[in-house]
């Protein structure tokens, strides 16, 4: 029986936890779906999953080994990721105090077009700098790969599993946001959701910074 079959239950649970924890991608999906419609939201999901695939393959292909061997580089990656998350969390809190579109404080540096293509490009840029995806691909996935022998089969299989779980969750977010767009655009609701996302992002950033010590 292939190695990846044995670790599938634990790995699937890890993927689900990663998908459920809100991050910059969540804010981007919500913003594009609420502001520009379901097609733009789904385009953002597509860009995100390409980035997730890249981080996962990079981790499994050996970049994680390099980071493990180079403590300074590993610490630097964690610190940068923590700063990004905390900064995004602060931007979310600041944006919640103002009148504007959902997620504007967290996504105002990304391509601002309202087409699906713009949403796709914004998502690619966001996931490239997404510390949550990077940490999973570089530190968690390698733990589920075989310690010896061929690992390509396990790497590809587990990457597909992650993409299926993450895509299903993200598409669900977009569909819900599309149906509940009017409700989510209400000022009070938008402010509460953005503050909650901001608090979660800051907490994740502090946790990532603690791991770097």
Short mmCIF file of the C-alpha atoms (twelve columns), coordinates in Angstrom:
data_MODEL
# 
_entry.id   MODEL 
# 
loop_
_atom_site.group_PDB 
_atom_site.id 
_atom_site.type_symbol 
_atom_site.label_atom_id 
_atom_site.label_alt_id 
_atom_site.label_comp_id 
_atom_site.label_asym_id 
_atom_site.label_seq_id 
_atom_site.Cartn_x 
_atom_site.Cartn_y 
_atom_site.Cartn_z 
_atom_site.pdbx_PDB_model_num 
ATOM 1   C CA . UNK A 1   0.000   0.000  0.000   1 
ATOM 2   C CA . UNK A 2   1.426   3.462  -0.910  1 
ATOM 3   C CA . UNK A 3   2.851   5.503  1.943   1 
ATOM 4   C CA . UNK A 4   0.452   8.405  1.384   1 
ATOM 5   C CA . UNK A 5   -2.558  6.174  2.057   1 
ATOM 6   C CA . UNK A 6   -1.318  5.544  5.598   1 
ATOM 7   C CA . UNK A 7   -0.985  9.248  6.414   1 
ATOM 8   C CA . UNK A 8   -4.097  10.385 4.521   1 
ATOM 9   C CA . UNK A 9   -6.449  10.806 7.558   1 
ATOM 10  C CA . UNK A 10  -3.976  12.931 9.522   1 
ATOM 11  C CA . UNK A 11  -2.916  14.903 6.469   1 
ATOM 12  C CA . UNK A 12  -6.519  15.599 5.433   1 
ATOM 13  C CA . UNK A 13  -7.258  16.941 8.917   1 
ATOM 14  C CA . UNK A 14  -4.206  19.220 8.743   1 
ATOM 15  C CA . UNK A 15  -5.338  20.502 5.335   1 
ATOM 16  C CA . UNK A 16  -8.845  21.187 6.642   1 
ATOM 17  C CA . UNK A 17  -7.503  23.132 9.622   1 
ATOM 18  C CA . UNK A 18  -5.287  25.179 7.300   1 
ATOM 19  C CA . UNK A 19  -8.217  25.951 4.996   1 
ATOM 20  C CA . UNK A 20  -10.602 26.920 7.800   1 
ATOM 21  C CA . UNK A 21  -8.232  29.334 9.572   1 
ATOM 22  C CA . UNK A 22  -8.972  32.773 8.074   1 
ATOM 23  C CA . UNK A 23  -6.112  34.591 6.421   1 
ATOM 24  C CA . UNK A 24  -5.381  37.172 3.733   1 
ATOM 25  C CA . UNK A 25  -6.842  34.860 1.070   1 
ATOM 26  C CA . UNK A 26  -10.142 34.701 2.950   1 
ATOM 27  C CA . UNK A 27  -10.411 38.477 2.951   1 
ATOM 28  C CA . UNK A 28  -9.592  38.588 -0.754  1 
ATOM 29  C CA . UNK A 29  -12.213 35.967 -1.666  1 
ATOM 30  C CA . UNK A 30  -14.863 37.765 0.355   1 
ATOM 31  C CA . UNK A 31  -13.977 41.167 -1.059  1 
ATOM 32  C CA . UNK A 32  -13.988 40.101 -4.705  1 
ATOM 33  C CA . UNK A 33  -17.131 37.993 -4.392  1 
ATOM 34  C CA . UNK A 34  -19.079 40.693 -2.539  1 
ATOM 35  C CA . UNK A 35  -17.859 43.598 -4.661  1 
ATOM 36  C CA . UNK A 36  -17.439 42.040 -8.111  1 
ATOM 37  C CA . UNK A 37  -19.599 38.919 -8.076  1 
ATOM 38  C CA . UNK A 38  -19.247 35.158 -7.985  1 
ATOM 39  C CA . UNK A 39  -17.116 34.825 -11.145 1 
ATOM 40  C CA . UNK A 40  -14.475 37.205 -9.779  1 
ATOM 41  C CA . UNK A 41  -14.492 35.368 -6.455  1 
ATOM 42  C CA . UNK A 42  -13.973 32.019 -8.181  1 
ATOM 43  C CA . UNK A 43  -11.164 33.514 -10.289 1 
ATOM 44  C CA . UNK A 44  -9.473  34.589 -7.050  1 
ATOM 45  C CA . UNK A 45  -9.812  31.022 -5.778  1 
ATOM 46  C CA . UNK A 46  -8.128  29.724 -8.954  1 
ATOM 47  C CA . UNK A 47  -5.166  32.060 -8.472  1 
ATOM 48  C CA . UNK A 48  -4.903  31.061 -4.834  1 
ATOM 49  C CA . UNK A 49  -4.826  27.336 -5.591  1 
ATOM 50  C CA . UNK A 50  -2.034  27.776 -8.143  1 
ATOM 51  C CA . UNK A 51  -0.013  29.458 -5.397  1 
ATOM 52  C CA . UNK A 52  -0.890  26.737 -2.876  1 
ATOM 53  C CA . UNK A 53  0.304   24.154 -5.385  1 
ATOM 54  C CA . UNK A 54  3.581   26.031 -5.827  1 
ATOM 55  C CA . UNK A 55  4.283   26.296 -2.099  1 
ATOM 56  C CA . UNK A 56  3.424   22.632 -1.547  1 
ATOM 57  C CA . UNK A 57  5.652   21.387 -4.337  1 
ATOM 58  C CA . UNK A 58  8.473   23.683 -3.192  1 
ATOM 59  C CA . UNK A 59  8.270   22.288 0.328   1 
ATOM 60  C CA . UNK A 60  8.165   18.697 -0.800  1 
ATOM 61  C CA . UNK A 61  10.919  19.207 -3.355  1 
ATOM 62  C CA . UNK A 62  13.486  20.110 -0.741  1 
ATOM 63  C CA . UNK A 63  13.237  23.807 0.072   1 
ATOM 64  C CA . UNK A 64  12.101  22.788 3.554   1 
ATOM 65  C CA . UNK A 65  15.377  20.859 3.984   1 
ATOM 66  C CA . UNK A 66  17.333  24.003 3.143   1 
ATOM 67  C CA . UNK A 67  15.361  26.026 5.677   1 
ATOM 68  C CA . UNK A 68  15.871  23.369 8.332   1 
ATOM 69  C CA . UNK A 69  19.613  23.364 7.748   1 
ATOM 70  C CA . UNK A 70  19.876  27.164 7.695   1 
ATOM 71  C CA . UNK A 71  18.488  28.429 10.989  1 
ATOM 72  C CA . UNK A 72  18.978  32.094 10.086  1 
ATOM 73  C CA . UNK A 73  17.021  31.733 6.835   1 
ATOM 74  C CA . UNK A 74  14.293  29.771 8.591   1 
ATOM 75  C CA . UNK A 75  13.990  32.415 11.306  1 
ATOM 76  C CA . UNK A 76  13.942  35.179 8.699   1 
ATOM 77  C CA . UNK A 77  11.062  33.501 6.824   1 
ATOM 78  C CA . UNK A 78  9.073   33.180 10.057  1 
ATOM 79  C CA . UNK A 79  9.710   36.788 11.077  1 
ATOM 80  C CA . UNK A 80  8.722   38.149 7.662   1 
ATOM 81  C CA . UNK A 81  5.565   36.037 7.703   1 
ATOM 82  C CA . UNK A 82  4.708   37.232 11.207  1 
ATOM 83  C CA . UNK A 83  5.180   40.887 10.216  1 
ATOM 84  C CA . UNK A 84  2.956   40.436 7.156   1 
ATOM 85  C CA . UNK A 85  0.172   38.815 9.167   1 
ATOM 86  C CA . UNK A 86  0.284   41.403 11.951  1 
ATOM 87  C CA . UNK A 87  0.350   44.247 9.417   1 
ATOM 88  C CA . UNK A 88  -2.657  42.807 7.589   1 
ATOM 89  C CA . UNK A 89  -4.498  42.399 10.892  1 
ATOM 90  C CA . UNK A 90  -3.865  46.038 11.804  1 
ATOM 91  C CA . UNK A 91  -5.006  47.125 8.342   1 
ATOM 92  C CA . UNK A 92  -8.209  45.156 8.823   1 
ATOM 93  C CA . UNK A 93  -8.914  46.902 12.136  1 
ATOM 94  C CA . UNK A 94  -8.176  50.308 10.626  1 
ATOM 95  C CA . UNK A 95  -10.363 49.547 7.615   1 
ATOM 96  C CA . UNK A 96  -13.233 48.495 9.866   1 
ATOM 97  C CA . UNK A 97  -13.380 52.006 11.335  1 
ATOM 98  C CA . UNK A 98  -13.908 53.584 7.938   1 
ATOM 99  C CA . UNK A 99  -16.700 53.532 5.415   1 
ATOM 100 C CA . UNK A 100 -15.705 51.508 2.386   1 
ATOM 101 C CA . UNK A 101 -15.749 48.157 0.697   1 
ATOM 102 C CA . UNK A 102 -15.205 44.876 2.489   1 
ATOM 103 C CA . UNK A 103 -11.549 43.965 2.928   1 
ATOM 104 C CA . UNK A 104 -10.290 47.208 1.439   1 
ATOM 105 C CA . UNK A 105 -7.724  47.724 4.181   1 
ATOM 106 C CA . UNK A 106 -6.149  44.314 3.568   1 
ATOM 107 C CA . UNK A 107 -6.245  44.295 -0.218  1 
ATOM 108 C CA . UNK A 108 -5.712  47.927 -1.220  1 
ATOM 109 C CA . UNK A 109 -2.176  47.227 -2.492  1 
ATOM 110 C CA . UNK A 110 -3.356  44.512 -4.896  1 
ATOM 111 C CA . UNK A 111 -4.617  44.977 -8.488  1 
ATOM 112 C CA . UNK A 112 -7.830  46.968 -8.156  1 
ATOM 113 C CA . UNK A 113 -9.642  46.019 -11.379 1 
ATOM 114 C CA . UNK A 114 -13.107 44.548 -11.018 1 
ATOM 115 C CA . UNK A 115 -12.760 41.840 -13.670 1 
ATOM 116 C CA . UNK A 116 -12.144 38.119 -13.021 1 
ATOM 117 C CA . UNK A 117 -8.676  38.574 -14.533 1 
ATOM 118 C CA . UNK A 118 -7.816  41.259 -11.991 1 
ATOM 119 C CA . UNK A 119 -9.103  39.035 -9.182  1 
ATOM 120 C CA . UNK A 120 -6.954  36.166 -10.469 1 
ATOM 121 C CA . UNK A 121 -3.821  38.342 -10.586 1 
ATOM 122 C CA . UNK A 122 -4.495  39.798 -7.157  1 
ATOM 123 C CA . UNK A 123 -4.844  36.308 -5.719  1 
ATOM 124 C CA . UNK A 124 -1.571  35.141 -7.276  1 
ATOM 125 C CA . UNK A 125 0.251   38.097 -5.726  1 
ATOM 126 C CA . UNK A 126 -1.430  37.536 -2.367  1 
ATOM 127 C CA . UNK A 127 -0.626  33.823 -2.140  1 
ATOM 128 C CA . UNK A 128 3.011   34.412 -3.138  1 
ATOM 129 C CA . UNK A 129 3.416   36.396 0.087   1 
ATOM 130 C CA . UNK A 130 0.997   34.328 2.181   1 
ATOM 131 C CA . UNK A 131 2.896   33.050 5.243   1 
ATOM 132 C CA . UNK A 132 0.169   30.554 6.123   1 
ATOM 133 C CA . UNK A 133 0.559   28.726 2.816   1 
ATOM 134 C CA . UNK A 134 4.342   28.957 2.990   1 
ATOM 135 C CA . UNK A 135 4.540   27.516 6.507   1 
ATOM 136 C CA . UNK A 136 2.300   24.599 5.559   1 
ATOM 137 C CA . UNK A 137 4.235   23.751 2.410   1 
ATOM 138 C CA . UNK A 138 7.663   24.173 3.971   1 
ATOM 139 C CA . UNK A 139 7.197   22.739 7.471   1 
ATOM 140 C CA . UNK A 140 4.060   20.613 7.748   1 
ATOM 141 C CA . UNK A 141 3.801   18.743 4.442   1 
ATOM 142 C CA . UNK A 142 7.355   17.301 4.609   1 
ATOM 143 C CA . UNK A 143 6.437   15.552 7.853   1 
ATOM 144 C CA . UNK A 144 3.973   13.379 5.919   1 
ATOM 145 C CA . UNK A 145 6.420   12.330 3.208   1 
ATOM 146 C CA . UNK A 146 8.365   9.047  3.456   1 
ATOM 147 C CA . UNK A 147 11.701  9.406  5.222   1 
ATOM 148 C CA . UNK A 148 13.444  7.188  2.689   1 
ATOM 149 C CA . UNK A 149 12.884  5.823  -0.781  1 
ATOM 150 C CA . UNK A 150 10.844  7.384  -3.610  1 
ATOM 151 C CA . UNK A 151 8.625   10.224 -2.492  1 
ATOM 152 C CA . UNK A 152 7.355   11.685 -5.787  1 
ATOM 153 C CA . UNK A 153 4.175   9.601  -5.712  1 
ATOM 154 C CA . UNK A 154 3.380   10.656 -2.143  1 
ATOM 155 C CA . UNK A 155 4.187   14.295 -2.879  1 
ATOM 156 C CA . UNK A 156 1.863   14.436 -5.892  1 
ATOM 157 C CA . UNK A 157 -0.928  12.520 -4.157  1 
ATOM 158 C CA . UNK A 158 -0.838  14.653 -1.004  1 
ATOM 159 C CA . UNK A 159 -0.640  17.854 -3.054  1 
ATOM 160 C CA . UNK A 160 -3.794  16.838 -4.928  1 
ATOM 161 C CA . UNK A 161 -5.538  16.049 -1.651  1 
ATOM 162 C CA . UNK A 162 -4.637  19.467 -0.266  1 
ATOM 163 C CA . UNK A 163 -5.835  21.244 -3.404  1 
ATOM 164 C CA . UNK A 164 -9.174  19.395 -3.363  1 
ATOM 165 C CA . UNK A 165 -9.831  20.220 0.297   1 
ATOM 166 C CA . UNK A 166 -8.661  23.832 0.056   1 
ATOM 167 C CA . UNK A 167 -10.530 24.481 -3.193  1 
ATOM 168 C CA . UNK A 168 -13.765 23.024 -1.826  1 
ATOM 169 C CA . UNK A 169 -13.577 25.262 1.245   1 
ATOM 170 C CA . UNK A 170 -12.666 28.398 -0.706  1 
ATOM 171 C CA . UNK A 171 -15.372 27.861 -3.319  1 
ATOM 172 C CA . UNK A 172 -17.859 27.440 -0.475  1 
ATOM 173 C CA . UNK A 173 -16.776 30.795 0.966   1 
ATOM 174 C CA . UNK A 174 -17.269 32.487 -2.405  1 
ATOM 175 C CA . UNK A 175 -20.727 30.972 -2.949  1 
ATOM 176 C CA . UNK A 176 -21.879 31.951 0.534   1 
ATOM 177 C CA . UNK A 177 -20.460 35.466 0.145   1 
ATOM 178 C CA . UNK A 178 -22.187 35.840 -3.213  1 
ATOM 179 C CA . UNK A 179 -25.566 34.905 -1.741  1 
ATOM 180 C CA . UNK A 180 -25.070 36.947 1.428   1 
ATOM 181 C CA . UNK A 181 -23.447 39.929 -0.273  1 
ATOM 182 C CA . UNK A 182 -26.157 42.434 0.618   1 
ATOM 183 C CA . UNK A 183 -26.075 41.422 4.265   1 
ATOM 184 C CA . UNK A 184 -22.258 41.485 4.436   1 
ATOM 185 C CA . UNK A 185 -22.148 44.957 2.873   1 
ATOM 186 C CA . UNK A 186 -24.034 46.427 5.816   1 
ATOM 187 C CA . UNK A 187 -21.667 48.700 7.692   1 
ATOM 188 C CA . UNK A 188 -22.120 47.085 11.105  1 
ATOM 189 C CA . UNK A 189 -21.749 43.528 9.817   1 
ATOM 190 C CA . UNK A 190 -18.737 44.422 7.667   1 
ATOM 191 C CA . UNK A 191 -17.007 46.074 10.612  1 
ATOM 192 C CA . UNK A 192 -17.549 43.060 12.889  1 
ATOM 193 C CA . UNK A 193 -16.280 40.579 10.307  1 
ATOM 194 C CA . UNK A 194 -13.223 42.693 9.482   1 
ATOM 195 C CA . UNK A 195 -12.379 43.136 13.156  1 
ATOM 196 C CA . UNK A 196 -12.667 39.385 13.711  1 
ATOM 197 C CA . UNK A 197 -10.401 38.701 10.735  1 
ATOM 198 C CA . UNK A 198 -7.968  41.344 11.958  1 
ATOM 199 C CA . UNK A 199 -7.772  39.817 15.437  1 
ATOM 200 C CA . UNK A 200 -7.193  36.342 13.980  1 
ATOM 201 C CA . UNK A 201 -4.447  37.606 11.671  1 
ATOM 202 C CA . UNK A 202 -2.629  39.385 14.505  1 
ATOM 203 C CA . UNK A 203 -2.908  36.259 16.687  1 
ATOM 204 C CA . UNK A 204 -1.507  34.099 13.879  1 
ATOM 205 C CA . UNK A 205 1.317   36.570 13.357  1 
ATOM 206 C CA . UNK A 206 2.249   36.551 17.036  1 
ATOM 207 C CA . UNK A 207 2.177   32.755 17.017  1 
ATOM 208 C CA . UNK A 208 4.453   32.639 13.973  1 
ATOM 209 C CA . UNK A 209 6.823   35.106 15.621  1 
ATOM 210 C CA . UNK A 210 6.954   32.923 18.740  1 
ATOM 211 C CA . UNK A 211 7.831   29.889 16.594  1 
ATOM 212 C CA . UNK A 212 10.796  31.799 15.190  1 
ATOM 213 C CA . UNK A 213 12.445  32.066 18.603  1 
# 
